[in-house]
């Protein structure tokens, strides 16, 4: 058996108090998957924000997603420097509902998740209730191996983008927006089985079916084994969907029993 310091490690972060039940279940699913794979597991609480320079936090306007986008990279760098053969990040709101089907290839130097986001079609589309699938790259799951060239650049890019920031910055500025733009030029290795569920898809899952869920399934040639459930949208209305913790409780139960 490899020494503990050389084994791959799975990393997650979330506060340790007042954690919604459904989100606690998400983290348990990742921890259990890591154990089944023979990987180590590391959880870090809100102290993750202390890893990020004060100026970066200030320029990010206190936006947790933007701060965490850099913090996760610093954690990954720390683990790889300690001798890990690979470091895998999962957002706390990723639910692994088909663990036997989730196998993350550790061969590439680095990889990110493939996102298919279902939302209303453009206003120029006159069809009522029209939907569009946007194809992006997300970092709710990310894998890095030692010696890769991209991790150092990505840390540098986060810092440079935030140094130039003035006023409010979008939550995805150094996450999916940045990664999708770079992917469109150079092409990343992508993890197909960890998706991203939009509020419209969450509503359909809660209801037992619907057009947004159908569009996602049709656009996903490789069945999903896990998905990010977008906890940042809980308590808000997006695309006409009010996402609540109660809705997420039901969605998680249905995903664990039947998947997508």
MIDO-165729 format. One record per residue (C-alpha): residue number from 1; x, y, z; residue in one letter. Coordinates in steps of 0.5 Angstrom, whole numbers, plus 500, padded with zeros to 3 digits. Each point is the difference from the previous one (the first is absolute). Layout:
REM MIDO-165729
<kolgu><k>NUM</k><x>X</x><y>Y</y><z>Z</z><r>A</r></kolgu>
...
//
This chain:
REM MIDO-165729
<kolgu><k>1</k><x>500</x><y>500</y><z>500</z><r>X</r></kolgu>
<kolgu><k>2</k><x>502</x><y>507</y><z>498</z><r>X</r></kolgu>
<kolgu><k>3</k><x>502</x><y>504</y><z>506</z><r>X</r></kolgu>
<kolgu><k>4</k><x>495</x><y>505</y><z>502</z><r>X</r></kolgu>
<kolgu><k>5</k><x>503</x><y>506</y><z>498</z><r>X</r></kolgu>
<kolgu><k>6</k><x>501</x><y>497</y><z>493</z><r>X</r></kolgu>
<kolgu><k>7</k><x>493</x><y>498</y><z>499</z><r>X</r></kolgu>
<kolgu><k>8</k><x>495</x><y>505</y><z>496</z><r>X</r></kolgu>
<kolgu><k>9</k><x>496</x><y>504</y><z>505</z><r>X</r></kolgu>
<kolgu><k>10</k><x>493</x><y>503</y><z>499</z><r>X</r></kolgu>
<kolgu><k>11</k><x>499</x><y>507</y><z>503</z><r>X</r></kolgu>
<kolgu><k>12</k><x>493</x><y>503</y><z>502</z><r>X</r></kolgu>
<kolgu><k>13</k><x>498</x><y>507</y><z>503</z><r>X</r></kolgu>
<kolgu><k>14</k><x>494</x><y>502</y><z>504</z><r>X</r></kolgu>
<kolgu><k>15</k><x>499</x><y>503</y><z>507</z><r>X</r></kolgu>
<kolgu><k>16</k><x>499</x><y>495</y><z>506</z><r>X</r></kolgu>
<kolgu><k>17</k><x>494</x><y>503</y><z>503</z><r>X</r></kolgu>
<kolgu><k>18</k><x>492</x><y>501</y><z>497</z><r>X</r></kolgu>
<kolgu><k>19</k><x>501</x><y>496</y><z>494</z><r>X</r></kolgu>
<kolgu><k>20</k><x>494</x><y>498</y><z>497</z><r>X</r></kolgu>
<kolgu><k>21</k><x>498</x><y>492</y><z>500</z><r>X</r></kolgu>
<kolgu><k>22</k><x>500</x><y>499</y><z>493</z><r>X</r></kolgu>
<kolgu><k>23</k><x>507</x><y>504</y><z>499</z><r>X</r></kolgu>
<kolgu><k>24</k><x>503</x><y>496</y><z>505</z><r>X</r></kolgu>
<kolgu><k>25</k><x>498</x><y>494</y><z>497</z><r>X</r></kolgu>
<kolgu><k>26</k><x>503</x><y>502</y><z>493</z><r>X</r></kolgu>
<kolgu><k>27</k><x>507</x><y>500</y><z>504</z><r>X</r></kolgu>
<kolgu><k>28</k><x>499</x><y>494</y><z>503</z><r>X</r></kolgu>
<kolgu><k>29</k><x>499</x><y>497</y><z>493</z><r>X</r></kolgu>
<kolgu><k>30</k><x>507</x><y>503</y><z>498</z><r>X</r></kolgu>
<kolgu><k>31</k><x>503</x><y>497</y><z>506</z><r>X</r></kolgu>
<kolgu><k>32</k><x>497</x><y>493</y><z>499</z><r>X</r></kolgu>
<kolgu><k>33</k><x>503</x><y>500</y><z>493</z><r>X</r></kolgu>
<kolgu><k>34</k><x>507</x><y>502</y><z>502</z><r>X</r></kolgu>
<kolgu><k>35</k><x>500</x><y>495</y><z>505</z><r>X</r></kolgu>
<kolgu><k>36</k><x>498</x><y>495</y><z>495</z><r>X</r></kolgu>
<kolgu><k>37</k><x>505</x><y>502</y><z>495</z><r>X</r></kolgu>
<kolgu><k>38</k><x>505</x><y>499</y><z>505</z><r>X</r></kolgu>
<kolgu><k>39</k><x>502</x><y>508</y><z>500</z><r>X</r></kolgu>
<kolgu><k>40</k><x>501</x><y>504</y><z>506</z><r>X</r></kolgu>
<kolgu><k>41</k><x>494</x><y>506</y><z>502</z><r>X</r></kolgu>
<kolgu><k>42</k><x>502</x><y>507</y><z>503</z><r>X</r></kolgu>
<kolgu><k>43</k><x>494</x><y>504</y><z>502</z><r>X</r></kolgu>
<kolgu><k>44</k><x>502</x><y>508</y><z>502</z><r>X</r></kolgu>
<kolgu><k>45</k><x>495</x><y>505</y><z>503</z><r>X</r></kolgu>
<kolgu><k>46</k><x>499</x><y>507</y><z>499</z><r>X</r></kolgu>
<kolgu><k>47</k><x>508</x><y>501</y><z>501</z><r>X</r></kolgu>
<kolgu><k>48</k><x>501</x><y>498</y><z>493</z><r>X</r></kolgu>
<kolgu><k>49</k><x>498</x><y>508</y><z>499</z><r>X</r></kolgu>
<kolgu><k>50</k><x>507</x><y>501</y><z>504</z><r>X</r></kolgu>
<kolgu><k>51</k><x>504</x><y>497</y><z>495</z><r>X</r></kolgu>
<kolgu><k>52</k><x>498</x><y>506</y><z>495</z><r>X</r></kolgu>
<kolgu><k>53</k><x>504</x><y>507</y><z>500</z><r>X</r></kolgu>
<kolgu><k>54</k><x>496</x><y>505</y><z>503</z><r>X</r></kolgu>
<kolgu><k>55</k><x>500</x><y>505</y><z>494</z><r>X</r></kolgu>
<kolgu><k>56</k><x>497</x><y>494</y><z>496</z><r>X</r></kolgu>
<kolgu><k>57</k><x>494</x><y>499</y><z>505</z><r>X</r></kolgu>
<kolgu><k>58</k><x>499</x><y>508</y><z>500</z><r>X</r></kolgu>
<kolgu><k>59</k><x>500</x><y>500</y><z>492</z><r>X</r></kolgu>
<kolgu><k>60</k><x>495</x><y>494</y><z>500</z><r>X</r></kolgu>
<kolgu><k>61</k><x>495</x><y>504</y><z>504</z><r>X</r></kolgu>
<kolgu><k>62</k><x>500</x><y>494</y><z>505</z><r>X</r></kolgu>
<kolgu><k>63</k><x>497</x><y>496</y><z>495</z><r>X</r></kolgu>
<kolgu><k>64</k><x>501</x><y>493</y><z>503</z><r>X</r></kolgu>
<kolgu><k>65</k><x>500</x><y>496</y><z>493</z><r>X</r></kolgu>
<kolgu><k>66</k><x>505</x><y>505</y><z>497</z><r>X</r></kolgu>
<kolgu><k>67</k><x>505</x><y>499</y><z>506</z><r>X</r></kolgu>
<kolgu><k>68</k><x>499</x><y>493</y><z>500</z><r>X</r></kolgu>
<kolgu><k>69</k><x>502</x><y>499</y><z>493</z><r>X</r></kolgu>
<kolgu><k>70</k><x>507</x><y>502</y><z>502</z><r>X</r></kolgu>
<kolgu><k>71</k><x>500</x><y>497</y><z>507</z><r>X</r></kolgu>
<kolgu><k>72</k><x>499</x><y>493</y><z>497</z><r>X</r></kolgu>
<kolgu><k>73</k><x>506</x><y>501</y><z>495</z><r>X</r></kolgu>
<kolgu><k>74</k><x>504</x><y>502</y><z>506</z><r>X</r></kolgu>
<kolgu><k>75</k><x>498</x><y>494</y><z>504</z><r>X</r></kolgu>
<kolgu><k>76</k><x>501</x><y>495</y><z>494</z><r>X</r></kolgu>
<kolgu><k>77</k><x>507</x><y>503</y><z>499</z><r>X</r></kolgu>
<kolgu><k>78</k><x>501</x><y>499</y><z>507</z><r>X</r></kolgu>
<kolgu><k>79</k><x>498</x><y>493</y><z>500</z><r>X</r></kolgu>
<kolgu><k>80</k><x>504</x><y>498</y><z>494</z><r>X</r></kolgu>
<kolgu><k>81</k><x>506</x><y>504</y><z>503</z><r>X</r></kolgu>
<kolgu><k>82</k><x>500</x><y>495</y><z>506</z><r>X</r></kolgu>
<kolgu><k>83</k><x>500</x><y>494</y><z>495</z><r>X</r></kolgu>
<kolgu><k>84</k><x>493</x><y>498</y><z>498</z><r>X</r></kolgu>
<kolgu><k>85</k><x>500</x><y>496</y><z>493</z><r>X</r></kolgu>
<kolgu><k>86</k><x>493</x><y>504</y><z>499</z><r>X</r></kolgu>
<kolgu><k>87</k><x>496</x><y>505</y><z>503</z><r>X</r></kolgu>
<kolgu><k>88</k><x>492</x><y>500</y><z>498</z><r>X</r></kolgu>
<kolgu><k>89</k><x>496</x><y>506</y><z>502</z><r>X</r></kolgu>
<kolgu><k>90</k><x>492</x><y>499</y><z>501</z><r>X</r></kolgu>
<kolgu><k>91</k><x>496</x><y>506</y><z>502</z><r>X</r></kolgu>
<kolgu><k>92</k><x>496</x><y>498</y><z>506</z><r>X</r></kolgu>
<kolgu><k>93</k><x>493</x><y>500</y><z>496</z><r>X</r></kolgu>
<kolgu><k>94</k><x>502</x><y>495</y><z>496</z><r>X</r></kolgu>
<kolgu><k>95</k><x>496</x><y>494</y><z>501</z><r>X</r></kolgu>
<kolgu><k>96</k><x>503</x><y>493</y><z>497</z><r>X</r></kolgu>
<kolgu><k>97</k><x>494</x><y>496</y><z>499</z><r>X</r></kolgu>
<kolgu><k>98</k><x>503</x><y>494</y><z>496</z><r>X</r></kolgu>
<kolgu><k>99</k><x>507</x><y>499</y><z>503</z><r>X</r></kolgu>
<kolgu><k>100</k><x>501</x><y>494</y><z>496</z><r>X</r></kolgu>
<kolgu><k>101</k><x>499</x><y>503</y><z>494</z><r>X</r></kolgu>
<kolgu><k>102</k><x>505</x><y>506</y><z>502</z><r>X</r></kolgu>
<kolgu><k>103</k><x>507</x><y>499</y><z>498</z><r>X</r></kolgu>
<kolgu><k>104</k><x>505</x><y>506</y><z>499</z><r>X</r></kolgu>
<kolgu><k>105</k><x>506</x><y>499</y><z>496</z><r>X</r></kolgu>
<kolgu><k>106</k><x>506</x><y>502</y><z>503</z><r>X</r></kolgu>
<kolgu><k>107</k><x>504</x><y>499</y><z>494</z><r>X</r></kolgu>
<kolgu><k>108</k><x>499</x><y>507</y><z>497</z><r>X</r></kolgu>
<kolgu><k>109</k><x>505</x><y>506</y><z>504</z><r>X</r></kolgu>
<kolgu><k>110</k><x>493</x><y>503</y><z>501</z><r>X</r></kolgu>
<kolgu><k>111</k><x>493</x><y>500</y><z>499</z><r>X</r></kolgu>
<kolgu><k>112</k><x>493</x><y>504</y><z>501</z><r>X</r></kolgu>
<kolgu><k>113</k><x>493</x><y>498</y><z>500</z><r>X</r></kolgu>
<kolgu><k>114</k><x>495</x><y>501</y><z>494</z><r>X</r></kolgu>
<kolgu><k>115</k><x>494</x><y>504</y><z>501</z><r>X</r></kolgu>
<kolgu><k>116</k><x>494</x><y>500</y><z>496</z><r>X</r></kolgu>
<kolgu><k>117</k><x>495</x><y>505</y><z>503</z><r>X</r></kolgu>
<kolgu><k>118</k><x>493</x><y>501</y><z>498</z><r>X</r></kolgu>
<kolgu><k>119</k><x>497</x><y>506</y><z>500</z><r>X</r></kolgu>
<kolgu><k>120</k><x>494</x><y>504</y><z>496</z><r>X</r></kolgu>
<kolgu><k>121</k><x>502</x><y>501</y><z>493</z><r>X</r></kolgu>
<kolgu><k>122</k><x>502</x><y>507</y><z>497</z><r>X</r></kolgu>
<kolgu><k>123</k><x>495</x><y>506</y><z>500</z><r>X</r></kolgu>
<kolgu><k>124</k><x>500</x><y>500</y><z>493</z><r>X</r></kolgu>
<kolgu><k>125</k><x>497</x><y>493</y><z>500</z><r>X</r></kolgu>
<kolgu><k>126</k><x>493</x><y>501</y><z>499</z><r>X</r></kolgu>
<kolgu><k>127</k><x>498</x><y>493</y><z>502</z><r>X</r></kolgu>
<kolgu><k>128</k><x>496</x><y>500</y><z>507</z><r>X</r></kolgu>
<kolgu><k>129</k><x>504</x><y>496</y><z>505</z><r>X</r></kolgu>
<kolgu><k>130</k><x>506</x><y>499</y><z>496</z><r>X</r></kolgu>
<kolgu><k>131</k><x>507</x><y>497</y><z>503</z><r>X</r></kolgu>
<kolgu><k>132</k><x>507</x><y>500</y><z>498</z><r>X</r></kolgu>
<kolgu><k>133</k><x>506</x><y>496</y><z>503</z><r>X</r></kolgu>
<kolgu><k>134</k><x>506</x><y>504</y><z>501</z><r>X</r></kolgu>
<kolgu><k>135</k><x>507</x><y>496</y><z>500</z><r>X</r></kolgu>
<kolgu><k>136</k><x>505</x><y>502</y><z>504</z><r>X</r></kolgu>
<kolgu><k>137</k><x>506</x><y>498</y><z>505</z><r>X</r></kolgu>
<kolgu><k>138</k><x>499</x><y>500</y><z>507</z><r>X</r></kolgu>
<kolgu><k>139</k><x>504</x><y>499</y><z>506</z><r>X</r></kolgu>
<kolgu><k>140</k><x>496</x><y>497</y><z>505</z><r>X</r></kolgu>
<kolgu><k>141</k><x>504</x><y>494</y><z>499</z><r>X</r></kolgu>
<kolgu><k>142</k><x>507</x><y>501</y><z>498</z><r>X</r></kolgu>
<kolgu><k>143</k><x>506</x><y>495</y><z>500</z><r>X</r></kolgu>
<kolgu><k>144</k><x>508</x><y>502</y><z>500</z><r>X</r></kolgu>
<kolgu><k>145</k><x>506</x><y>496</y><z>500</z><r>X</r></kolgu>
<kolgu><k>146</k><x>507</x><y>502</y><z>502</z><r>X</r></kolgu>
<kolgu><k>147</k><x>504</x><y>504</y><z>495</z><r>X</r></kolgu>
<kolgu><k>148</k><x>495</x><y>502</y><z>496</z><r>X</r></kolgu>
<kolgu><k>149</k><x>500</x><y>507</y><z>496</z><r>X</r></kolgu>
<kolgu><k>150</k><x>493</x><y>503</y><z>501</z><r>X</r></kolgu>
<kolgu><k>151</k><x>500</x><y>500</y><z>508</z><r>X</r></kolgu>
<kolgu><k>152</k><x>505</x><y>505</y><z>500</z><r>X</r></kolgu>
<kolgu><k>153</k><x>497</x><y>504</y><z>494</z><r>X</r></kolgu>
<kolgu><k>154</k><x>493</x><y>500</y><z>503</z><r>X</r></kolgu>
<kolgu><k>155</k><x>502</x><y>503</y><z>507</z><r>X</r></kolgu>
<kolgu><k>156</k><x>504</x><y>505</y><z>496</z><r>X</r></kolgu>
<kolgu><k>157</k><x>494</x><y>502</y><z>496</z><r>X</r></kolgu>
<kolgu><k>158</k><x>495</x><y>500</y><z>506</z><r>X</r></kolgu>
<kolgu><k>159</k><x>504</x><y>505</y><z>503</z><r>X</r></kolgu>
<kolgu><k>160</k><x>501</x><y>504</y><z>494</z><r>X</r></kolgu>
<kolgu><k>161</k><x>493</x><y>500</y><z>499</z><r>X</r></kolgu>
<kolgu><k>162</k><x>498</x><y>502</y><z>507</z><r>X</r></kolgu>
<kolgu><k>163</k><x>506</x><y>506</y><z>500</z><r>X</r></kolgu>
<kolgu><k>164</k><x>496</x><y>503</y><z>494</z><r>X</r></kolgu>
<kolgu><k>165</k><x>493</x><y>499</y><z>503</z><r>X</r></kolgu>
<kolgu><k>166</k><x>497</x><y>507</y><z>501</z><r>X</r></kolgu>
<kolgu><k>167</k><x>493</x><y>499</y><z>503</z><r>X</r></kolgu>
<kolgu><k>168</k><x>496</x><y>494</y><z>501</z><r>X</r></kolgu>
<kolgu><k>169</k><x>502</x><y>494</y><z>496</z><r>X</r></kolgu>
<kolgu><k>170</k><x>496</x><y>494</y><z>498</z><r>X</r></kolgu>
<kolgu><k>171</k><x>500</x><y>494</y><z>504</z><r>X</r></kolgu>
<kolgu><k>172</k><x>503</x><y>496</y><z>494</z><r>X</r></kolgu>
<kolgu><k>173</k><x>505</x><y>505</y><z>498</z><r>X</r></kolgu>
<kolgu><k>174</k><x>506</x><y>495</y><z>502</z><r>X</r></kolgu>
<kolgu><k>175</k><x>496</x><y>494</y><z>500</z><r>X</r></kolgu>
<kolgu><k>176</k><x>496</x><y>497</y><z>494</z><r>X</r></kolgu>
<kolgu><k>177</k><x>500</x><y>507</y><z>496</z><r>X</r></kolgu>
<kolgu><k>178</k><x>508</x><y>500</y><z>500</z><r>X</r></kolgu>
<kolgu><k>179</k><x>500</x><y>492</y><z>499</z><r>X</r></kolgu>
<kolgu><k>180</k><x>495</x><y>500</y><z>494</z><r>X</r></kolgu>
<kolgu><k>181</k><x>504</x><y>506</y><z>496</z><r>X</r></kolgu>
<kolgu><k>182</k><x>507</x><y>496</y><z>501</z><r>X</r></kolgu>
<kolgu><k>183</k><x>497</x><y>493</y><z>498</z><r>X</r></kolgu>
<kolgu><k>184</k><x>497</x><y>503</y><z>494</z><r>X</r></kolgu>
<kolgu><k>185</k><x>507</x><y>502</y><z>498</z><r>X</r></kolgu>
<kolgu><k>186</k><x>504</x><y>494</y><z>502</z><r>X</r></kolgu>
<kolgu><k>187</k><x>495</x><y>495</y><z>502</z><r>X</r></kolgu>
<kolgu><k>188</k><x>501</x><y>496</y><z>507</z><r>X</r></kolgu>
<kolgu><k>189</k><x>499</x><y>493</y><z>502</z><r>X</r></kolgu>
<kolgu><k>190</k><x>493</x><y>500</y><z>503</z><r>X</r></kolgu>
<kolgu><k>191</k><x>496</x><y>496</y><z>505</z><r>X</r></kolgu>
<kolgu><k>192</k><x>494</x><y>498</y><z>497</z><r>X</r></kolgu>
<kolgu><k>193</k><x>496</x><y>496</y><z>506</z><r>X</r></kolgu>
<kolgu><k>194</k><x>500</x><y>506</y><z>504</z><r>X</r></kolgu>
<kolgu><k>195</k><x>495</x><y>505</y><z>498</z><r>X</r></kolgu>
<kolgu><k>196</k><x>496</x><y>507</y><z>502</z><r>X</r></kolgu>
<kolgu><k>197</k><x>493</x><y>500</y><z>501</z><r>X</r></kolgu>
<kolgu><k>198</k><x>496</x><y>507</y><z>499</z><r>X</r></kolgu>
<kolgu><k>199</k><x>494</x><y>502</y><z>504</z><r>X</r></kolgu>
<kolgu><k>200</k><x>496</x><y>498</y><z>494</z><r>X</r></kolgu>
<kolgu><k>201</k><x>503</x><y>493</y><z>500</z><r>X</r></kolgu>
<kolgu><k>202</k><x>499</x><y>500</y><z>508</z><r>X</r></kolgu>
<kolgu><k>203</k><x>493</x><y>502</y><z>499</z><r>X</r></kolgu>
<kolgu><k>204</k><x>498</x><y>494</y><z>495</z><r>X</r></kolgu>
<kolgu><k>205</k><x>504</x><y>495</y><z>505</z><r>X</r></kolgu>
<kolgu><k>206</k><x>496</x><y>502</y><z>506</z><r>X</r></kolgu>
<kolgu><k>207</k><x>493</x><y>500</y><z>496</z><r>X</r></kolgu>
<kolgu><k>208</k><x>502</x><y>493</y><z>497</z><r>X</r></kolgu>
<kolgu><k>209</k><x>502</x><y>502</y><z>493</z><r>X</r></kolgu>
<kolgu><k>210</k><x>499</x><y>506</y><z>495</z><r>X</r></kolgu>
<kolgu><k>211</k><x>503</x><y>503</y><z>494</z><r>X</r></kolgu>
<kolgu><k>212</k><x>507</x><y>503</y><z>503</z><r>X</r></kolgu>
<kolgu><k>213</k><x>502</x><y>493</y><z>502</z><r>X</r></kolgu>
<kolgu><k>214</k><x>498</x><y>497</y><z>494</z><r>X</r></kolgu>
<kolgu><k>215</k><x>504</x><y>505</y><z>496</z><r>X</r></kolgu>
<kolgu><k>216</k><x>506</x><y>498</y><z>505</z><r>X</r></kolgu>
<kolgu><k>217</k><x>500</x><y>493</y><z>499</z><r>X</r></kolgu>
<kolgu><k>218</k><x>499</x><y>501</y><z>493</z><r>X</r></kolgu>
<kolgu><k>219</k><x>507</x><y>504</y><z>500</z><r>X</r></kolgu>
<kolgu><k>220</k><x>503</x><y>495</y><z>504</z><r>X</r></kolgu>
<kolgu><k>221</k><x>503</x><y>494</y><z>496</z><r>X</r></kolgu>
<kolgu><k>222</k><x>504</x><y>498</y><z>506</z><r>X</r></kolgu>
<kolgu><k>223</k><x>495</x><y>498</y><z>506</z><r>X</r></kolgu>
<kolgu><k>224</k><x>502</x><y>505</y><z>506</z><r>X</r></kolgu>
<kolgu><k>225</k><x>502</x><y>496</y><z>507</z><r>X</r></kolgu>
<kolgu><k>226</k><x>500</x><y>507</y><z>504</z><r>X</r></kolgu>
<kolgu><k>227</k><x>498</x><y>507</y><z>499</z><r>X</r></kolgu>
<kolgu><k>228</k><x>501</x><y>507</y><z>503</z><r>X</r></kolgu>
<kolgu><k>229</k><x>494</x><y>502</y><z>503</z><r>X</r></kolgu>
<kolgu><k>230</k><x>501</x><y>508</y><z>500</z><r>X</r></kolgu>
<kolgu><k>231</k><x>499</x><y>501</y><z>508</z><r>X</r></kolgu>
<kolgu><k>232</k><x>502</x><y>508</y><z>498</z><r>X</r></kolgu>
<kolgu><k>233</k><x>493</x><y>500</y><z>497</z><r>X</r></kolgu>
<kolgu><k>234</k><x>496</x><y>497</y><z>506</z><r>X</r></kolgu>
<kolgu><k>235</k><x>496</x><y>506</y><z>503</z><r>X</r></kolgu>
<kolgu><k>236</k><x>499</x><y>504</y><z>493</z><r>X</r></kolgu>
<kolgu><k>237</k><x>496</x><y>500</y><z>494</z><r>X</r></kolgu>
<kolgu><k>238</k><x>503</x><y>498</y><z>494</z><r>X</r></kolgu>
<kolgu><k>239</k><x>497</x><y>499</y><z>493</z><r>X</r></kolgu>
<kolgu><k>240</k><x>493</x><y>500</y><z>504</z><r>X</r></kolgu>
<kolgu><k>241</k><x>502</x><y>495</y><z>504</z><r>X</r></kolgu>
<kolgu><k>242</k><x>501</x><y>501</y><z>508</z><r>X</r></kolgu>
<kolgu><k>243</k><x>505</x><y>495</y><z>503</z><r>X</r></kolgu>
<kolgu><k>244</k><x>499</x><y>498</y><z>507</z><r>X</r></kolgu>
<kolgu><k>245</k><x>503</x><y>495</y><z>505</z><r>X</r></kolgu>
<kolgu><k>246</k><x>494</x><y>496</y><z>500</z><r>X</r></kolgu>
<kolgu><k>247</k><x>500</x><y>499</y><z>492</z><r>X</r></kolgu>
<kolgu><k>248</k><x>507</x><y>498</y><z>501</z><r>X</r></kolgu>
<kolgu><k>249</k><x>499</x><y>495</y><z>505</z><r>X</r></kolgu>
<kolgu><k>250</k><x>495</x><y>497</y><z>495</z><r>X</r></kolgu>
<kolgu><k>251</k><x>505</x><y>501</y><z>494</z><r>X</r></kolgu>
<kolgu><k>252</k><x>505</x><y>496</y><z>504</z><r>X</r></kolgu>
<kolgu><k>253</k><x>496</x><y>494</y><z>502</z><r>X</r></kolgu>
<kolgu><k>254</k><x>497</x><y>499</y><z>492</z><r>X</r></kolgu>
<kolgu><k>255</k><x>507</x><y>501</y><z>498</z><r>X</r></kolgu>
<kolgu><k>256</k><x>503</x><y>494</y><z>505</z><r>X</r></kolgu>
<kolgu><k>257</k><x>494</x><y>496</y><z>498</z><r>X</r></kolgu>
<kolgu><k>258</k><x>500</x><y>501</y><z>492</z><r>X</r></kolgu>
<kolgu><k>259</k><x>505</x><y>504</y><z>498</z><r>X</r></kolgu>
<kolgu><k>260</k><x>499</x><y>505</y><z>494</z><r>X</r></kolgu>
//
